[in-house]
Amino acid sequence: MDNKDLLEAINQVMPYGKYRGRQLLDLPEPYLVWFHGRGFPRNKLGTQLALIYEVKLNGLEEMLRRFQE
């Protein structure tokens, strides 16, 4: 993973579900915890969701907000 992957994940829009249309960084933490417990999808979106989960888990969310488009 590199900076490009992180920026892409921050600005990725959730394509389905209750939070469709929100950027992944704006997803509520309990939603990401739910995904973590059930298993992230085995695709690029799943990798991005797992990354955002780790960002939020480690308290880095606010630091990355300035990179949202």
PDB file of N, CA, C, O and CB in Angstrom:
ATOM      1  N   MET A   1       0.837  -1.184   0.000  1.00  0.00           N
ATOM      2  CA  MET A   1       0.000   0.000   0.000  1.00  0.00           C
ATOM      3  C   MET A   1       0.873   1.235   0.000  1.00  0.00           C
ATOM      4  O   MET A   1       1.934   1.267   0.623  1.00  0.00           O
ATOM      5  CB  MET A   1      -0.948   0.005   1.205  1.00  0.00           C
ATOM      6  N   ASP A   2       0.410   2.254  -0.710  1.00  0.00           N
ATOM      7  CA  ASP A   2       1.132   3.523  -0.728  1.00  0.00           C
ATOM      8  C   ASP A   2       0.146   4.664  -0.504  1.00  0.00           C
ATOM      9  O   ASP A   2      -1.043   4.441  -0.272  1.00  0.00           O
ATOM     10  CB  ASP A   2       1.898   3.710  -2.069  1.00  0.00           C
ATOM     11  N   ASN A   3       0.658   5.880  -0.576  1.00  0.00           N
ATOM     12  CA  ASN A   3      -0.187   7.065  -0.332  1.00  0.00           C
ATOM     13  C   ASN A   3      -1.364   7.133  -1.284  1.00  0.00           C
ATOM     14  O   ASN A   3      -2.459   7.544  -0.899  1.00  0.00           O
ATOM     15  CB  ASN A   3       0.638   8.338  -0.459  1.00  0.00           C
ATOM     16  N   LYS A   4      -1.143   6.732  -2.521  1.00  0.00           N
ATOM     17  CA  LYS A   4      -2.218   6.755  -3.518  1.00  0.00           C
ATOM     18  C   LYS A   4      -3.376   5.863  -3.074  1.00  0.00           C
ATOM     19  O   LYS A   4      -4.540   6.241  -3.210  1.00  0.00           O
ATOM     20  CB  LYS A   4      -1.691   6.300  -4.900  1.00  0.00           C
ATOM     21  N   ASP A   5      -3.061   4.682  -2.545  1.00  0.00           N
ATOM     22  CA  ASP A   5      -4.098   3.759  -2.076  1.00  0.00           C
ATOM     23  C   ASP A   5      -4.876   4.357  -0.909  1.00  0.00           C
ATOM     24  O   ASP A   5      -6.097   4.219  -0.837  1.00  0.00           O
ATOM     25  CB  ASP A   5      -3.474   2.418  -1.661  1.00  0.00           C
ATOM     26  N   LEU A   6      -4.177   5.015  -0.003  1.00  0.00           N
ATOM     27  CA  LEU A   6      -4.832   5.642   1.141  1.00  0.00           C
ATOM     28  C   LEU A   6      -5.753   6.767   0.689  1.00  0.00           C
ATOM     29  O   LEU A   6      -6.892   6.852   1.146  1.00  0.00           O
ATOM     30  CB  LEU A   6      -3.791   6.175   2.128  1.00  0.00           C
ATOM     31  N   LEU A   7      -5.278   7.629  -0.198  1.00  0.00           N
ATOM     32  CA  LEU A   7      -6.109   8.726  -0.709  1.00  0.00           C
ATOM     33  C   LEU A   7      -7.329   8.193  -1.447  1.00  0.00           C
ATOM     34  O   LEU A   7      -8.426   8.738  -1.326  1.00  0.00           O
ATOM     35  CB  LEU A   7      -5.292   9.631  -1.639  1.00  0.00           C
ATOM     36  N   GLU A   8      -7.131   7.135  -2.204  1.00  0.00           N
ATOM     37  CA  GLU A   8      -8.246   6.533  -2.933  1.00  0.00           C
ATOM     38  C   GLU A   8      -9.279   5.969  -1.963  1.00  0.00           C
ATOM     39  O   GLU A   8     -10.479   6.134  -2.181  1.00  0.00           O
ATOM     40  CB  GLU A   8      -7.741   5.426  -3.874  1.00  0.00           C
ATOM     41  N   ALA A   9      -8.834   5.312  -0.905  1.00  0.00           N
ATOM     42  CA  ALA A   9      -9.753   4.745   0.086  1.00  0.00           C
ATOM     43  C   ALA A   9     -10.514   5.847   0.818  1.00  0.00           C
ATOM     44  O   ALA A   9     -11.715   5.721   1.055  1.00  0.00           O
ATOM     45  CB  ALA A   9      -8.985   3.873   1.094  1.00  0.00           C
ATOM     46  N   ILE A  10      -9.832   6.908   1.169  1.00  0.00           N
ATOM     47  CA  ILE A  10     -10.468   8.024   1.880  1.00  0.00           C
ATOM     48  C   ILE A  10     -11.606   8.614   1.058  1.00  0.00           C
ATOM     49  O   ILE A  10     -12.649   8.983   1.599  1.00  0.00           O
ATOM     50  CB  ILE A  10      -9.436   9.116   2.206  1.00  0.00           C
ATOM     51  N   ASN A  11     -11.400   8.699  -0.246  1.00  0.00           N
ATOM     52  CA  ASN A  11     -12.374   9.352  -1.121  1.00  0.00           C
ATOM     53  C   ASN A  11     -13.322   8.388  -1.827  1.00  0.00           C
ATOM     54  O   ASN A  11     -14.205   8.818  -2.569  1.00  0.00           O
ATOM     55  CB  ASN A  11     -11.655  10.160  -2.143  1.00  0.00           C
ATOM     56  N   GLN A  12     -13.145   7.090  -1.601  1.00  0.00           N
ATOM     57  CA  GLN A  12     -14.053   6.106  -2.201  1.00  0.00           C
ATOM     58  C   GLN A  12     -15.451   6.283  -1.633  1.00  0.00           C
ATOM     59  O   GLN A  12     -15.614   6.534  -0.439  1.00  0.00           O
ATOM     60  CB  GLN A  12     -13.549   4.662  -1.952  1.00  0.00           C
ATOM     61  N   VAL A  13     -16.451   6.156  -2.478  1.00  0.00           N
ATOM     62  CA  VAL A  13     -17.838   6.280  -2.058  1.00  0.00           C
ATOM     63  C   VAL A  13     -18.423   4.888  -1.886  1.00  0.00           C
ATOM     64  O   VAL A  13     -18.222   4.009  -2.724  1.00  0.00           O
ATOM     65  CB  VAL A  13     -18.661   7.107  -3.079  1.00  0.00           C
ATOM     66  N   MET A  14     -19.148   4.699  -0.795  1.00  0.00           N
ATOM     67  CA  MET A  14     -19.793   3.410  -0.528  1.00  0.00           C
ATOM     68  C   MET A  14     -20.855   3.187  -1.605  1.00  0.00           C
ATOM     69  O   MET A  14     -21.767   4.001  -1.749  1.00  0.00           O
ATOM     70  CB  MET A  14     -20.430   3.367   0.920  1.00  0.00           C
ATOM     71  N   PRO A  15     -20.745   2.086  -2.365  1.00  0.00           N
ATOM     72  CA  PRO A  15     -21.634   1.885  -3.513  1.00  0.00           C
ATOM     73  C   PRO A  15     -22.978   1.231  -3.186  1.00  0.00           C
ATOM     74  O   PRO A  15     -23.853   1.192  -4.051  1.00  0.00           O
ATOM     75  CB  PRO A  15     -20.936   1.057  -4.523  1.00  0.00           C
ATOM     76  N   TYR A  16     -23.171   0.720  -1.979  1.00  0.00           N
ATOM     77  CA  TYR A  16     -24.405   0.009  -1.664  1.00  0.00           C
ATOM     78  C   TYR A  16     -24.693   0.077  -0.169  1.00  0.00           C
ATOM     79  O   TYR A  16     -23.869   0.523   0.629  1.00  0.00           O
ATOM     80  CB  TYR A  16     -24.318  -1.454  -2.125  1.00  0.00           C
ATOM     81  N   GLY A  17     -25.886  -0.378   0.178  1.00  0.00           N
ATOM     82  CA  GLY A  17     -26.260  -0.492   1.582  1.00  0.00           C
ATOM     83  C   GLY A  17     -26.804   0.787   2.182  1.00  0.00           C
ATOM     84  O   GLY A  17     -27.064   1.769   1.486  1.00  0.00           O
ATOM     85  N   LYS A  18     -26.965   0.749   3.466  1.00  0.00           N
ATOM     86  CA  LYS A  18     -27.548   1.850   4.239  1.00  0.00           C
ATOM     87  C   LYS A  18     -26.775   3.159   4.052  1.00  0.00           C
ATOM     88  O   LYS A  18     -27.363   4.241   4.078  1.00  0.00           O
ATOM     89  CB  LYS A  18     -27.587   1.482   5.720  1.00  0.00           C
ATOM     90  N   TYR A  19     -25.472   3.056   3.865  1.00  0.00           N
ATOM     91  CA  TYR A  19     -24.637   4.259   3.766  1.00  0.00           C
ATOM     92  C   TYR A  19     -24.165   4.529   2.337  1.00  0.00           C
ATOM     93  O   TYR A  19     -23.146   5.187   2.126  1.00  0.00           O
ATOM     94  CB  TYR A  19     -23.431   4.127   4.682  1.00  0.00           C
ATOM     95  N   ARG A  20     -24.907   4.020   1.366  1.00  0.00           N
ATOM     96  CA  ARG A  20     -24.582   4.252  -0.042  1.00  0.00           C
ATOM     97  C   ARG A  20     -24.454   5.755  -0.303  1.00  0.00           C
ATOM     98  O   ARG A  20     -25.299   6.547   0.116  1.00  0.00           O
ATOM     99  CB  ARG A  20     -25.664   3.627  -0.967  1.00  0.00           C
ATOM    100  N   GLY A  21     -23.391   6.127  -0.997  1.00  0.00           N
ATOM    101  CA  GLY A  21     -23.177   7.527  -1.349  1.00  0.00           C
ATOM    102  C   GLY A  21     -22.240   8.266  -0.398  1.00  0.00           C
ATOM    103  O   GLY A  21     -21.795   9.369  -0.715  1.00  0.00           O
ATOM    104  N   ARG A  22     -21.934   7.685   0.758  1.00  0.00           N
ATOM    105  CA  ARG A  22     -20.998   8.329   1.699  1.00  0.00           C
ATOM    106  C   ARG A  22     -19.571   7.901   1.392  1.00  0.00           C
ATOM    107  O   ARG A  22     -19.318   6.773   0.969  1.00  0.00           O
ATOM    108  CB  ARG A  22     -21.357   7.976   3.168  1.00  0.00           C
ATOM    109  N   GLN A  23     -18.647   8.825   1.614  1.00  0.00           N
ATOM    110  CA  GLN A  23     -17.244   8.463   1.504  1.00  0.00           C
ATOM    111  C   GLN A  23     -16.908   7.501   2.644  1.00  0.00           C
ATOM    112  O   GLN A  23     -17.469   7.594   3.736  1.00  0.00           O
ATOM    113  CB  GLN A  23     -16.327   9.731   1.541  1.00  0.00           C
ATOM    114  N   LEU A  24     -15.993   6.584   2.376  1.00  0.00           N
ATOM    115  CA  LEU A  24     -15.668   5.568   3.377  1.00  0.00           C
ATOM    116  C   LEU A  24     -15.186   6.179   4.687  1.00  0.00           C
ATOM    117  O   LEU A  24     -15.487   5.649   5.757  1.00  0.00           O
ATOM    118  CB  LEU A  24     -14.611   4.628   2.837  1.00  0.00           C
ATOM    119  N   LEU A  25     -14.452   7.274   4.627  1.00  0.00           N
ATOM    120  CA  LEU A  25     -13.970   7.912   5.847  1.00  0.00           C
ATOM    121  C   LEU A  25     -15.123   8.441   6.698  1.00  0.00           C
ATOM    122  O   LEU A  25     -14.968   8.631   7.904  1.00  0.00           O
ATOM    123  CB  LEU A  25     -13.013   9.047   5.504  1.00  0.00           C
ATOM    124  N   ASP A  26     -16.276   8.678   6.075  1.00  0.00           N
ATOM    125  CA  ASP A  26     -17.443   9.202   6.788  1.00  0.00           C
ATOM    126  C   ASP A  26     -18.374   8.105   7.308  1.00  0.00           C
ATOM    127  O   ASP A  26     -19.403   8.403   7.914  1.00  0.00           O
ATOM    128  CB  ASP A  26     -18.217  10.127   5.882  1.00  0.00           C
ATOM    129  N   LEU A  27     -18.022   6.849   7.075  1.00  0.00           N
ATOM    130  CA  LEU A  27     -18.855   5.766   7.593  1.00  0.00           C
ATOM    131  C   LEU A  27     -18.741   5.715   9.109  1.00  0.00           C
ATOM    132  O   LEU A  27     -17.664   5.951   9.657  1.00  0.00           O
ATOM    133  CB  LEU A  27     -18.449   4.408   6.971  1.00  0.00           C
ATOM    134  N   PRO A  28     -19.846   5.408   9.795  1.00  0.00           N
ATOM    135  CA  PRO A  28     -19.785   5.299  11.259  1.00  0.00           C
ATOM    136  C   PRO A  28     -18.906   4.118  11.679  1.00  0.00           C
ATOM    137  O   PRO A  28     -18.905   3.070  11.034  1.00  0.00           O
ATOM    138  CB  PRO A  28     -21.205   5.141  11.850  1.00  0.00           C
ATOM    139  N   GLU A  29     -18.176   4.304  12.747  1.00  0.00           N
ATOM    140  CA  GLU A  29     -17.285   3.251  13.229  1.00  0.00           C
ATOM    141  C   GLU A  29     -18.022   1.942  13.539  1.00  0.00           C
ATOM    142  O   GLU A  29     -17.500   0.872  13.224  1.00  0.00           O
ATOM    143  CB  GLU A  29     -16.559   3.729  14.468  1.00  0.00           C
ATOM    144  N   PRO A  30     -19.222   1.988  14.145  1.00  0.00           N
ATOM    145  CA  PRO A  30     -19.922   0.716  14.406  1.00  0.00           C
ATOM    146  C   PRO A  30     -20.207  -0.087  13.130  1.00  0.00           C
ATOM    147  O   PRO A  30     -20.225  -1.317  13.167  1.00  0.00           O
ATOM    148  CB  PRO A  30     -21.234   0.991  15.129  1.00  0.00           C
ATOM    149  N   TYR A  31     -20.425   0.586  12.031  1.00  0.00           N
ATOM    150  CA  TYR A  31     -20.656  -0.092  10.752  1.00  0.00           C
ATOM    151  C   TYR A  31     -19.387  -0.824  10.311  1.00  0.00           C
ATOM    152  O   TYR A  31     -19.455  -1.954   9.827  1.00  0.00           O
ATOM    153  CB  TYR A  31     -21.102   0.925   9.665  1.00  0.00           C
ATOM    154  N   LEU A  32     -18.249  -0.188  10.477  1.00  0.00           N
ATOM    155  CA  LEU A  32     -16.978  -0.820  10.126  1.00  0.00           C
ATOM    156  C   LEU A  32     -16.652  -1.963  11.077  1.00  0.00           C
ATOM    157  O   LEU A  32     -16.095  -2.979  10.661  1.00  0.00           O
ATOM    158  CB  LEU A  32     -15.849   0.211  10.140  1.00  0.00           C
ATOM    159  N   VAL A  33     -16.996  -1.803  12.347  1.00  0.00           N
ATOM    160  CA  VAL A  33     -16.792  -2.879  13.322  1.00  0.00           C
ATOM    161  C   VAL A  33     -17.661  -4.080  12.941  1.00  0.00           C
ATOM    162  O   VAL A  33     -17.219  -5.224  13.053  1.00  0.00           O
ATOM    163  CB  VAL A  33     -17.128  -2.393  14.770  1.00  0.00           C
ATOM    164  N   TRP A  34     -18.885  -3.827  12.494  1.00  0.00           N
ATOM    165  CA  TRP A  34     -19.773  -4.896  12.048  1.00  0.00           C
ATOM    166  C   TRP A  34     -19.136  -5.655  10.880  1.00  0.00           C
ATOM    167  O   TRP A  34     -19.105  -6.885  10.870  1.00  0.00           O
ATOM    168  CB  TRP A  34     -21.152  -4.324  11.638  1.00  0.00           C
ATOM    169  N   PHE A  35     -18.632  -4.908   9.902  1.00  0.00           N
ATOM    170  CA  PHE A  35     -17.946  -5.537   8.770  1.00  0.00           C
ATOM    171  C   PHE A  35     -16.750  -6.352   9.249  1.00  0.00           C
ATOM    172  O   PHE A  35     -16.525  -7.469   8.785  1.00  0.00           O
ATOM    173  CB  PHE A  35     -17.490  -4.472   7.755  1.00  0.00           C
ATOM    174  N   HIS A  36     -15.992  -5.792  10.172  1.00  0.00           N
ATOM    175  CA  HIS A  36     -14.812  -6.484  10.704  1.00  0.00           C
ATOM    176  C   HIS A  36     -15.210  -7.829  11.325  1.00  0.00           C
ATOM    177  O   HIS A  36     -14.527  -8.837  11.141  1.00  0.00           O
ATOM    178  CB  HIS A  36     -14.092  -5.600  11.758  1.00  0.00           C
ATOM    179  N   GLY A  37     -16.307  -7.826  12.048  1.00  0.00           N
ATOM    180  CA  GLY A  37     -16.777  -9.053  12.688  1.00  0.00           C
ATOM    181  C   GLY A  37     -17.294 -10.093  11.705  1.00  0.00           C
ATOM    182  O   GLY A  37     -17.133 -11.293  11.927  1.00  0.00           O
ATOM    183  N   ARG A  38     -17.904  -9.648  10.641  1.00  0.00           N
ATOM    184  CA  ARG A  38     -18.471 -10.564   9.646  1.00  0.00           C
ATOM    185  C   ARG A  38     -17.487 -10.922   8.542  1.00  0.00           C
ATOM    186  O   ARG A  38     -17.644 -11.927   7.850  1.00  0.00           O
ATOM    187  CB  ARG A  38     -19.706  -9.956   9.035  1.00  0.00           C
ATOM    188  N   GLY A  39     -16.479 -10.086   8.392  1.00  0.00           N
ATOM    189  CA  GLY A  39     -15.508 -10.276   7.319  1.00  0.00           C
ATOM    190  C   GLY A  39     -15.738  -9.255   6.218  1.00  0.00           C
ATOM    191  O   GLY A  39     -16.855  -9.090   5.727  1.00  0.00           O
ATOM    192  N   PHE A  40     -14.676  -8.579   5.840  1.00  0.00           N
ATOM    193  CA  PHE A  40     -14.772  -7.598   4.767  1.00  0.00           C
ATOM    194  C   PHE A  40     -14.912  -8.325   3.432  1.00  0.00           C
ATOM    195  O   PHE A  40     -14.409  -9.439   3.285  1.00  0.00           O
ATOM    196  CB  PHE A  40     -13.533  -6.660   4.759  1.00  0.00           C
ATOM    197  N   PRO A  41     -15.587  -7.714   2.459  1.00  0.00           N
ATOM    198  CA  PRO A  41     -15.678  -8.335   1.132  1.00  0.00           C
ATOM    199  C   PRO A  41     -14.274  -8.628   0.583  1.00  0.00           C
ATOM    200  O   PRO A  41     -13.315  -7.919   0.888  1.00  0.00           O
ATOM    201  CB  PRO A  41     -16.460  -7.414   0.152  1.00  0.00           C
ATOM    202  N   ARG A  42     -14.177  -9.652  -0.206  1.00  0.00           N
ATOM    203  CA  ARG A  42     -12.886 -10.054  -0.777  1.00  0.00           C
ATOM    204  C   ARG A  42     -12.691  -9.392  -2.140  1.00  0.00           C
ATOM    205  O   ARG A  42     -12.624 -10.052  -3.177  1.00  0.00           O
ATOM    206  CB  ARG A  42     -12.797 -11.600  -0.908  1.00  0.00           C
ATOM    207  N   ASN A  43     -12.603  -8.086  -2.095  1.00  0.00           N
ATOM    208  CA  ASN A  43     -12.367  -7.311  -3.313  1.00  0.00           C
ATOM    209  C   ASN A  43     -11.703  -5.981  -2.915  1.00  0.00           C
ATOM    210  O   ASN A  43     -11.345  -5.776  -1.756  1.00  0.00           O
ATOM    211  CB  ASN A  43     -13.713  -7.065  -4.102  1.00  0.00           C
ATOM    212  N   LYS A  44     -11.551  -5.100  -3.886  1.00  0.00           N
ATOM    213  CA  LYS A  44     -10.885  -3.824  -3.619  1.00  0.00           C
ATOM    214  C   LYS A  44     -11.631  -3.015  -2.560  1.00  0.00           C
ATOM    215  O   LYS A  44     -11.009  -2.421  -1.680  1.00  0.00           O
ATOM    216  CB  LYS A  44     -10.766  -3.010  -4.909  1.00  0.00           C
ATOM    217  N   LEU A  45     -12.958  -2.992  -2.642  1.00  0.00           N
ATOM    218  CA  LEU A  45     -13.738  -2.251  -1.653  1.00  0.00           C
ATOM    219  C   LEU A  45     -13.515  -2.820  -0.259  1.00  0.00           C
ATOM    220  O   LEU A  45     -13.402  -2.065   0.707  1.00  0.00           O
ATOM    221  CB  LEU A  45     -15.232  -2.286  -2.007  1.00  0.00           C
ATOM    222  N   GLY A  46     -13.451  -4.132  -0.146  1.00  0.00           N
ATOM    223  CA  GLY A  46     -13.201  -4.756   1.143  1.00  0.00           C
ATOM    224  C   GLY A  46     -11.853  -4.352   1.718  1.00  0.00           C
ATOM    225  O   GLY A  46     -11.727  -4.103   2.917  1.00  0.00           O
ATOM    226  N   THR A  47     -10.852  -4.291   0.858  1.00  0.00           N
ATOM    227  CA  THR A  47      -9.521  -3.848   1.289  1.00  0.00           C
ATOM    228  C   THR A  47      -9.572  -2.411   1.771  1.00  0.00           C
ATOM    229  O   THR A  47      -8.948  -2.060   2.773  1.00  0.00           O
ATOM    230  CB  THR A  47      -8.501  -3.987   0.145  1.00  0.00           C
ATOM    231  N   GLN A  48     -10.316  -1.584   1.056  1.00  0.00           N
ATOM    232  CA  GLN A  48     -10.442  -0.177   1.449  1.00  0.00           C
ATOM    233  C   GLN A  48     -11.210  -0.037   2.759  1.00  0.00           C
ATOM    234  O   GLN A  48     -10.836   0.770   3.610  1.00  0.00           O
ATOM    235  CB  GLN A  48     -11.140   0.625   0.345  1.00  0.00           C
ATOM    236  N   LEU A  49     -12.270  -0.807   2.927  1.00  0.00           N
ATOM    237  CA  LEU A  49     -13.029  -0.767   4.182  1.00  0.00           C
ATOM    238  C   LEU A  49     -12.155  -1.195   5.355  1.00  0.00           C
ATOM    239  O   LEU A  49     -12.214  -0.594   6.428  1.00  0.00           O
ATOM    240  CB  LEU A  49     -14.272  -1.671   4.092  1.00  0.00           C
ATOM    241  N   ALA A  50     -11.349  -2.224   5.154  1.00  0.00           N
ATOM    242  CA  ALA A  50     -10.446  -2.685   6.211  1.00  0.00           C
ATOM    243  C   ALA A  50      -9.428  -1.601   6.564  1.00  0.00           C
ATOM    244  O   ALA A  50      -9.088  -1.417   7.732  1.00  0.00           O
ATOM    245  CB  ALA A  50      -9.720  -3.974   5.776  1.00  0.00           C
ATOM    246  N   LEU A  51      -8.954  -0.898   5.564  1.00  0.00           N
ATOM    247  CA  LEU A  51      -8.003   0.192   5.800  1.00  0.00           C
ATOM    248  C   LEU A  51      -8.657   1.314   6.605  1.00  0.00           C
ATOM    249  O   LEU A  51      -8.062   1.817   7.559  1.00  0.00           O
ATOM    250  CB  LEU A  51      -7.467   0.741   4.462  1.00  0.00           C
ATOM    251  N   ILE A  52      -9.858   1.703   6.235  1.00  0.00           N
ATOM    252  CA  ILE A  52     -10.565   2.762   6.954  1.00  0.00           C
ATOM    253  C   ILE A  52     -10.888   2.307   8.381  1.00  0.00           C
ATOM    254  O   ILE A  52     -10.847   3.112   9.311  1.00  0.00           O
ATOM    255  CB  ILE A  52     -11.863   3.156   6.205  1.00  0.00           C
ATOM    256  N   TYR A  53     -11.205   1.037   8.556  1.00  0.00           N
ATOM    257  CA  TYR A  53     -11.409   0.482   9.903  1.00  0.00           C
ATOM    258  C   TYR A  53     -10.160   0.700  10.758  1.00  0.00           C
ATOM    259  O   TYR A  53     -10.254   1.139  11.904  1.00  0.00           O
ATOM    260  CB  TYR A  53     -11.753  -1.033   9.827  1.00  0.00           C
ATOM    261  N   GLU A  54      -9.008   0.393  10.201  1.00  0.00           N
ATOM    262  CA  GLU A  54      -7.741   0.568  10.932  1.00  0.00           C
ATOM    263  C   GLU A  54      -7.464   2.040  11.216  1.00  0.00           C
ATOM    264  O   GLU A  54      -6.968   2.386  12.288  1.00  0.00           O
ATOM    265  CB  GLU A  54      -6.574  -0.037  10.137  1.00  0.00           C
ATOM    266  N   VAL A  55      -7.780   2.895  10.268  1.00  0.00           N
ATOM    267  CA  VAL A  55      -7.603   4.343  10.449  1.00  0.00           C
ATOM    268  C   VAL A  55      -8.407   4.805  11.653  1.00  0.00           C
ATOM    269  O   VAL A  55      -7.890   5.500  12.527  1.00  0.00           O
ATOM    270  CB  VAL A  55      -8.035   5.124   9.176  1.00  0.00           C
ATOM    271  N   LYS A  56      -9.679   4.413  11.693  1.00  0.00           N
ATOM    272  CA  LYS A  56     -10.554   4.843  12.781  1.00  0.00           C
ATOM    273  C   LYS A  56     -10.145   4.192  14.108  1.00  0.00           C
ATOM    274  O   LYS A  56     -10.164   4.842  15.153  1.00  0.00           O
ATOM    275  CB  LYS A  56     -12.018   4.503  12.453  1.00  0.00           C
ATOM    276  N   LEU A  57      -9.783   2.934  14.060  1.00  0.00           N
ATOM    277  CA  LEU A  57      -9.363   2.214  15.260  1.00  0.00           C
ATOM    278  C   LEU A  57      -8.163   2.882  15.920  1.00  0.00           C
ATOM    279  O   LEU A  57      -8.040   2.880  17.144  1.00  0.00           O
ATOM    280  CB  LEU A  57      -9.029   0.767  14.919  1.00  0.00           C
ATOM    281  N   ASN A  58      -7.284   3.451  15.107  1.00  0.00           N
ATOM    282  CA  ASN A  58      -6.066   4.083  15.611  1.00  0.00           C
ATOM    283  C   ASN A  58      -6.182   5.595  15.775  1.00  0.00           C
ATOM    284  O   ASN A  58      -5.183   6.272  16.019  1.00  0.00           O
ATOM    285  CB  ASN A  58      -4.928   3.776  14.693  1.00  0.00           C
ATOM    286  N   GLY A  59      -7.397   6.127  15.643  1.00  0.00           N
ATOM    287  CA  GLY A  59      -7.637   7.544  15.896  1.00  0.00           C
ATOM    288  C   GLY A  59      -7.032   8.487  14.874  1.00  0.00           C
ATOM    289  O   GLY A  59      -6.677   9.614  15.220  1.00  0.00           O
ATOM    290  N   LEU A  60      -6.902   8.062  13.628  1.00  0.00           N
ATOM    291  CA  LEU A  60      -6.265   8.884  12.594  1.00  0.00           C
ATOM    292  C   LEU A  60      -7.268   9.587  11.682  1.00  0.00           C
ATOM    293  O   LEU A  60      -6.880  10.308  10.763  1.00  0.00           O
ATOM    294  CB  LEU A  60      -5.349   8.028  11.758  1.00  0.00           C
ATOM    295  N   GLU A  61      -8.536   9.377  11.936  1.00  0.00           N
ATOM    296  CA  GLU A  61      -9.586   9.899  11.076  1.00  0.00           C
ATOM    297  C   GLU A  61      -9.490  11.410  10.866  1.00  0.00           C
ATOM    298  O   GLU A  61      -9.491  11.875   9.726  1.00  0.00           O
ATOM    299  CB  GLU A  61     -10.928   9.555  11.654  1.00  0.00           C
ATOM    300  N   GLU A  62      -9.409  12.169  11.940  1.00  0.00           N
ATOM    301  CA  GLU A  62      -9.402  13.631  11.830  1.00  0.00           C
ATOM    302  C   GLU A  62      -8.163  14.134  11.100  1.00  0.00           C
ATOM    303  O   GLU A  62      -8.231  15.128  10.376  1.00  0.00           O
ATOM    304  CB  GLU A  62      -9.478  14.266  13.217  1.00  0.00           C
ATOM    305  N   MET A  63      -7.059  13.473  11.278  1.00  0.00           N
ATOM    306  CA  MET A  63      -5.838  13.867  10.597  1.00  0.00           C
ATOM    307  C   MET A  63      -5.980  13.720   9.081  1.00  0.00           C
ATOM    308  O   MET A  63      -5.363  14.474   8.328  1.00  0.00           O
ATOM    309  CB  MET A  63      -4.661  13.034  11.101  1.00  0.00           C
ATOM    310  N   LEU A  64      -6.788  12.759   8.628  1.00  0.00           N
ATOM    311  CA  LEU A  64      -6.922  12.498   7.202  1.00  0.00           C
ATOM    312  C   LEU A  64      -8.054  13.266   6.536  1.00  0.00           C
ATOM    313  O   LEU A  64      -8.156  13.269   5.309  1.00  0.00           O
ATOM    314  CB  LEU A  64      -7.125  11.045   6.984  1.00  0.00           C
ATOM    315  N   ARG A  65      -8.894  13.909   7.312  1.00  0.00           N
ATOM    316  CA  ARG A  65     -10.048  14.637   6.742  1.00  0.00           C
ATOM    317  C   ARG A  65      -9.622  15.706   5.735  1.00  0.00           C
ATOM    318  O   ARG A  65     -10.346  15.974   4.777  1.00  0.00           O
ATOM    319  CB  ARG A  65     -10.863  15.291   7.861  1.00  0.00           C
ATOM    320  N   ARG A  66      -8.479  16.304   5.939  1.00  0.00           N
ATOM    321  CA  ARG A  66      -8.049  17.371   5.040  1.00  0.00           C
ATOM    322  C   ARG A  66      -7.746  16.853   3.634  1.00  0.00           C
ATOM    323  O   ARG A  66      -7.609  17.645   2.702  1.00  0.00           O
ATOM    324  CB  ARG A  66      -6.823  18.063   5.607  1.00  0.00           C
ATOM    325  N   PHE A  67      -7.641  15.545   3.474  1.00  0.00           N
ATOM    326  CA  PHE A  67      -7.363  14.963   2.174  1.00  0.00           C
ATOM    327  C   PHE A  67      -8.623  14.525   1.443  1.00  0.00           C
ATOM    328  O   PHE A  67      -8.548  14.013   0.326  1.00  0.00           O
ATOM    329  CB  PHE A  67      -6.438  13.796   2.328  1.00  0.00           C
ATOM    330  N   GLN A  68      -9.782  14.722   2.066  1.00  0.00           N
ATOM    331  CA  GLN A  68     -11.038  14.382   1.392  1.00  0.00           C
ATOM    332  C   GLN A  68     -11.306  15.398   0.296  1.00  0.00           C
ATOM    333  O   GLN A  68     -11.043  16.592   0.441  1.00  0.00           O
ATOM    334  CB  GLN A  68     -12.222  14.335   2.398  1.00  0.00           C
ATOM    335  N   GLU A  69     -11.832  14.889  -0.792  1.00  0.00           N
ATOM    336  CA  GLU A  69     -12.185  15.778  -1.918  1.00  0.00           C
ATOM    337  C   GLU A  69     -13.659  16.078  -1.909  1.00  0.00           C
ATOM    338  O   GLU A  69     -14.146  16.806  -2.774  1.00  0.00           O
ATOM    339  CB  GLU A  69     -11.790  15.152  -3.264  1.00  0.00           C
TER     340      GLU A  69
END
